[in-house]
Amino acid sequence: MSFPNPPLAAPTRFAQWVILIAVLLDMAGFGVSLTVLPPLIGKLAGAAQAGWINGVFVGVWALVQFFTAPVLGLLSDRFGRRPMLLVSMVGLGVDYIVMALAPNLWWLLLGRLISAATSSSFSVCYAYVADLTTEETRTAAFGRLGAVFGLGFILGPAMGGLLGAVSLRAPFWAAAALSLANALVGFLVLPESLPQALRPPTFAWSKANPLGSLRLLRSHPELANLSWVHLLSQFAGSAIAGVYVLYVGRRYGWSTQMVGLSLALVGAVVAVVQGLLLGRITGWIGERRTLMVGLVCGALSLMGFGLAPAGWLIPGAIVLFGLWGLQGPALTSLMSQRVDASEQGQLQGAMASLTAIADSIGPLAFGALYTIAIGFSASGPITGAPLLAAAGVLVGALILCLTGLKAQGHAAPK
């Protein structure tokens, strides 16, 4: 696993800019495909089956991630962040090409499996940033990552909506081009962030299996509590991935272009919240309260999506959804403060495994609930039941924060 490594000159500022650009391109590619994957599934399998099949696709992707994310996280601890990022970028490019050419559902599923097996970029990016920051600057740095996620979500869904109006296959070709261009840029200029001295001398397979990686999350009482918050939040968020595109299309009659624009608005709000507001809010009320404010806004946003009687009310729910983005960087920072520098990759891999658990169960559950709901009412208020159920899950996460996370004491275990 030998990759020529550009020198880490002006390490913090230069390296963070490079990784932010990498995340922007990755997220744009993801947003491009997200807009048109459910309609393409509906075209290949029939609109009535699209809900649960899309849930199966998302669930299978997450299940593969559950097994591979700990391995990739530990590999990034052992061999460095850069090789894992490059492998991920190339894997995503291949994935989108397979989906662009897919003649049936089985080929689409193959593309998702390729993506899941190699998609380490987001978790390794967080470990990369953790390498270059201190506890004092980490939340703001994670917020910048979140802002770039938002910018990518402006570019990606907008492109997906416009290209999807021409052909449901065209957005996948655009996503492939973005991912492979990202890999080329990374190969040429991305420096390594983890010094050789901080890497473990061996690769521990006992920690690479999912259960082994999750042991780290039980090493500190508050880390375990935060892990449950992360799991419940990801589970609730999977309702959006599982049913949002189908839901707004059926209930409000939105076209592919409208769906793409709404997702672009999500990205714009997330970028503003995490790029401009997060640092100020965290400095004002602290990371713990920022986490709880984000969870409250997330629950309210999901209720807004599920209860809105008309489509023109959805932008209000999207603003609250963007404020939900306060939760992610604050939670990740709180968790990263409770492990050593040599365990950041393992932590991000463990968190990715929890995300995979949520994403393998959530879309199936919410997709099935959506299918049941439209059986009772083709386009009425009951179709929002999955989103209301997800809001209830976030309330549970908020209760965990209130009862199990101390206001003080952020030191990592020794």
Secondary structure in CASP SS format (residue, H / E / C, confidence):
PFRMAT SS
TARGET T0000
AUTHOR 0000-0000-0000
METHOD secondary structure of the structure
MODEL  1
M C 1.00
S C 1.00
F C 1.00
P C 1.00
N C 1.00
P C 1.00
P C 1.00
L C 1.00
A C 1.00
A C 1.00
P H 1.00
T H 1.00
R H 1.00
F H 1.00
A H 1.00
Q H 1.00
W H 1.00
V H 1.00
I H 1.00
L H 1.00
I H 1.00
A H 1.00
V H 1.00
L H 1.00
L H 1.00
D H 1.00
M H 1.00
A H 1.00
G H 1.00
F H 1.00
G H 1.00
V H 1.00
S H 1.00
L H 1.00
T H 1.00
V H 1.00
L H 1.00
P H 1.00
P H 1.00
L H 1.00
I H 1.00
G H 1.00
K H 1.00
L H 1.00
A H 1.00
G C 1.00
A H 1.00
A H 1.00
Q H 1.00
A H 1.00
G H 1.00
W H 1.00
I H 1.00
N H 1.00
G H 1.00
V H 1.00
F H 1.00
V H 1.00
G H 1.00
V H 1.00
W H 1.00
A H 1.00
L H 1.00
V H 1.00
Q H 1.00
F H 1.00
F H 1.00
T H 1.00
A H 1.00
P H 1.00
V H 1.00
L H 1.00
G H 1.00
L H 1.00
L H 1.00
S H 1.00
D H 1.00
R H 1.00
F H 1.00
G C 1.00
R H 1.00
R H 1.00
P H 1.00
M H 1.00
L H 1.00
L H 1.00
V H 1.00
S H 1.00
M H 1.00
V H 1.00
G H 1.00
L H 1.00
G H 1.00
V H 1.00
D H 1.00
Y H 1.00
I H 1.00
V H 1.00
M H 1.00
A H 1.00
L H 1.00
A C 1.00
P C 1.00
N C 1.00
L H 1.00
W H 1.00
W H 1.00
L H 1.00
L H 1.00
L H 1.00
G H 1.00
R H 1.00
L H 1.00
I H 1.00
S H 1.00
A H 1.00
A H 1.00
T H 1.00
S C 1.00
S C 1.00
S H 1.00
F H 1.00
S H 1.00
V H 1.00
C H 1.00
Y H 1.00
A H 1.00
Y H 1.00
V H 1.00
A H 1.00
D H 1.00
L H 1.00
T C 1.00
T C 1.00
E H 1.00
E H 1.00
T H 1.00
R H 1.00
T H 1.00
A H 1.00
A H 1.00
F H 1.00
G H 1.00
R H 1.00
L H 1.00
G H 1.00
A H 1.00
V H 1.00
F H 1.00
G H 1.00
L H 1.00
G H 1.00
F H 1.00
I H 1.00
L H 1.00
G H 1.00
P H 1.00
A H 1.00
M H 1.00
G H 1.00
G H 1.00
L H 1.00
L H 1.00
G H 1.00
A H 1.00
V H 1.00
S C 1.00
L C 1.00
R C 1.00
A H 1.00
P H 1.00
F H 1.00
W H 1.00
A H 1.00
A H 1.00
A H 1.00
A H 1.00
L H 1.00
S H 1.00
L H 1.00
A H 1.00
N H 1.00
A H 1.00
L H 1.00
V H 1.00
G H 1.00
F H 1.00
L H 1.00
V H 1.00
L C 1.00
P C 1.00
E C 1.00
S C 1.00
L C 1.00
P C 1.00
Q H 1.00
A H 1.00
L H 1.00
R C 1.00
P C 1.00
P C 1.00
T C 1.00
F C 1.00
A C 1.00
W H 1.00
S H 1.00
K H 1.00
A H 1.00
N C 1.00
P H 1.00
L H 1.00
G H 1.00
S H 1.00
L H 1.00
R H 1.00
L H 1.00
L H 1.00
R H 1.00
S C 1.00
H C 1.00
P H 1.00
E H 1.00
L H 1.00
A H 1.00
N H 1.00
L H 1.00
S H 1.00
W H 1.00
V H 1.00
H H 1.00
L H 1.00
L H 1.00
S H 1.00
Q H 1.00
F H 1.00
A H 1.00
G H 1.00
S H 1.00
A H 1.00
I H 1.00
A H 1.00
G H 1.00
V H 1.00
Y H 1.00
V H 1.00
L H 1.00
Y H 1.00
V H 1.00
G H 1.00
R H 1.00
R H 1.00
Y H 1.00
G C 1.00
W C 1.00
S C 1.00
T H 1.00
Q H 1.00
M H 1.00
V H 1.00
G H 1.00
L H 1.00
S H 1.00
L H 1.00
A H 1.00
L H 1.00
V H 1.00
G H 1.00
A H 1.00
V H 1.00
V H 1.00
A H 1.00
V H 1.00
V H 1.00
Q H 1.00
G H 1.00
L H 1.00
L H 1.00
L H 1.00
G H 1.00
R H 1.00
I H 1.00
T H 1.00
G H 1.00
W H 1.00
I H 1.00
G H 1.00
E H 1.00
R H 1.00
R H 1.00
T H 1.00
L H 1.00
M H 1.00
V H 1.00
G H 1.00
L H 1.00
V H 1.00
C H 1.00
G H 1.00
A H 1.00
L H 1.00
S H 1.00
L H 1.00
M H 1.00
G H 1.00
F H 1.00
G H 1.00
L H 1.00
A C 1.00
P C 1.00
A C 1.00
G H 1.00
W H 1.00
L H 1.00
I H 1.00
P H 1.00
G H 1.00
A H 1.00
I H 1.00
V H 1.00
L H 1.00
F H 1.00
G H 1.00
L H 1.00
W H 1.00
G C 1.00
L C 1.00
Q H 1.00
G H 1.00
P H 1.00
A H 1.00
L H 1.00
T H 1.00
S H 1.00
L H 1.00
M H 1.00
S H 1.00
Q C 1.00
R C 1.00
V C 1.00
D C 1.00
A H 1.00
S H 1.00
E H 1.00
Q H 1.00
G H 1.00
Q H 1.00
L H 1.00
Q H 1.00
G H 1.00
A H 1.00
M H 1.00
A H 1.00
S H 1.00
L H 1.00
T H 1.00
A H 1.00
I H 1.00
A H 1.00
D H 1.00
S H 1.00
I H 1.00
G H 1.00
P H 1.00
L H 1.00
A H 1.00
F H 1.00
G H 1.00
A H 1.00
L H 1.00
Y H 1.00
T H 1.00
I H 1.00
A H 1.00
I H 1.00
G H 1.00
F H 1.00
S C 1.00
A C 1.00
S C 1.00
G C 1.00
P H 1.00
I H 1.00
T H 1.00
G H 1.00
A H 1.00
P H 1.00
L H 1.00
L H 1.00
A H 1.00
A H 1.00
A H 1.00
G H 1.00
V H 1.00
L H 1.00
V H 1.00
G H 1.00
A H 1.00
L H 1.00
I H 1.00
L H 1.00
C H 1.00
L H 1.00
T H 1.00
G H 1.00
L C 1.00
K C 1.00
A C 1.00
Q C 1.00
G C 1.00
H C 1.00
A C 1.00
A C 1.00
P C 1.00
K C 1.00
END
